[in-house]
Amino acid sequence: MSPRSRGPKLRETSAPPQGVDAPTPRRVAPSARSAHWEAVYRTKPADQVSWFQPHLDASLELIRATGAGRGARILDVGGGASTLVDDLLEAGFEAITVLDVSAAALAIARRRLGEAASRVRWIEGDITRVDLAPASVDVWHDRAALHFLVDPSDRLAYTRQLRRAVAPGGHVILSAFGPEAPPKCSGLPVHRYDAAGLQAVAGEDLILRESRSQIHRTPSGGAQPFIVCRLQRQEARSTAASEPCSGQTAATASTSRSAQ
Ligand SMILES: C[S@@+](CC[C@H](N)C(=O)[O-])C[C@H]1O[C@@H](n2cnc3c(N)ncnc32)[C@H](O)[C@@H]1O
């Protein structure tokens, strides 16, 4: 059986829970997606973009709440130029991967980190298309990347990726525009979520550990309502099924560009 076919059958949410946008056919081609984000990060200072926060305090808190140790393989999906990686390094985490569709965003984060950037794995790629190794992630974190996937097929690809990459017992932290948030972010349409919607993306067999509503204050003073969920994948039932992929580093990507 191929690793992609393992696990429970995936289900697209054709009848979305309350507070979740209905599936929409507006598909953003991966090349257009990356062109959009390259343009954003090349033209706007990283601390002026609407999603900027000096520190992702809620994310850090939720990552700590997982109880993950320093060696935990953490993947920041759509990490962009955010300072989460700086704070995770500062906290002593040793196996951090930042993945983003924009090379310019990753370059900003790497420049800012200087030498410390060499302690992070960087993957330039689209989360719906990169080839992440099975069970290679202990903590999957996504703040404000998932909600740009407005096409159901892209969300399904995201779900498949997550379920393949997150190890049994691993944690998933998803942060997205809430039901009351604007319908666009960075000029792009977004899919808004409630906790049930985020759970549906992660997979309904994941255990919802906590969810919070939050207001993000943009650098220009705007208010953006977010929903944040921490979920956990159940441990595999038999030892054979839960055997970790020994020797595999977090989030090995063979079809994306990566650099240490
Ligand atoms: C709103 S920004 C959030 C950045 C960061 N997570 C933060 O909270 O500061 C969205 C990020 O997701 C990235 N992104 C959007 N779609 C993506 C995709 N399909 N795969 C990987 N990264 C993506 C963008 O390049 C951008 O850096």
The ligand as an SDF file (V2000), in Angstrom:
LIG
                    3D

 27 29  0  0  0  0  0  0  0  0999 V2000
   -0.8410   35.9790    5.5190 C   0  0  0  0  0  0  0  0  0  0  0  0
    0.7470   35.3390    5.3110 S   0  0  0  0  0  0  0  0  0  0  0  0
    1.0970   34.6480    6.9270 C   0  0  0  0  0  0  0  0  0  0  0  0
    2.5800   34.4760    7.1650 C   0  0  0  0  0  0  0  0  0  0  0  0
    2.9240   33.8920    8.5510 C   0  0  0  0  0  0  0  0  0  0  0  0
    2.3180   32.5940    8.7450 N   0  0  0  0  0  0  0  0  0  0  0  0
    2.5330   34.8320    9.6660 C   0  0  0  0  0  0  0  0  0  0  0  0
    1.6130   34.5080   10.4190 O   0  0  0  0  0  0  0  0  0  0  0  0
    3.1470   35.8940    9.7490 O   0  0  0  0  0  0  0  0  0  0  0  0
    0.4480   33.8880    4.3430 C   0  0  0  0  0  0  0  0  0  0  0  0
    1.7180   33.1690    3.9790 C   0  0  0  0  0  0  0  0  0  0  0  0
    1.3940   31.9400    3.3710 O   0  0  0  0  0  0  0  0  0  0  0  0
    2.1840   31.7580    2.2230 C   0  0  0  0  0  0  0  0  0  0  0  0
    1.3990   30.8810    1.3370 N   0  0  0  0  0  0  0  0  0  0  0  0
    0.2200   31.1710    0.7520 C   0  0  0  0  0  0  0  0  0  0  0  0
   -0.2460   30.1060    0.0770 N   0  0  0  0  0  0  0  0  0  0  0  0
    0.6770   29.1170    0.2650 C   0  0  0  0  0  0  0  0  0  0  0  0
    0.7760   27.7840   -0.2020 C   0  0  0  0  0  0  0  0  0  0  0  0
   -0.1740   27.2390   -0.9560 N   0  0  0  0  0  0  0  0  0  0  0  0
    1.8460   27.0480    0.1790 N   0  0  0  0  0  0  0  0  0  0  0  0
    2.8120   27.5930    0.9560 C   0  0  0  0  0  0  0  0  0  0  0  0
    2.7840   28.8550    1.3980 N   0  0  0  0  0  0  0  0  0  0  0  0
    1.7170   29.6070    1.0680 C   0  0  0  0  0  0  0  0  0  0  0  0
    2.4470   33.1420    1.6890 C   0  0  0  0  0  0  0  0  0  0  0  0
    3.5810   33.2390    0.8870 O   0  0  0  0  0  0  0  0  0  0  0  0
    2.5820   33.9290    2.9840 C   0  0  0  0  0  0  0  0  0  0  0  0
    3.9040   33.9640    3.4350 O   0  0  0  0  0  0  0  0  0  0  0  0
  1  2  1  0
  2  3  1  0
  2 10  1  0
  3  4  1  0
  4  5  1  0
  5  6  1  0
  5  7  1  0
  7  8  2  0
  7  9  1  0
 10 11  1  0
 11 12  1  0
 11 26  1  0
 12 13  1  0
 13 14  1  0
 13 24  1  0
 14 15  1  0
 14 23  1  0
 15 16  2  0
 16 17  1  0
 17 18  1  0
 17 23  2  0
 18 19  1  0
 18 20  2  0
 20 21  1  0
 21 22  2  0
 22 23  1  0
 24 25  1  0
 24 26  1  0
 26 27  1  0
M  CHG  2   2   1   9  -1
M  END
$$$$
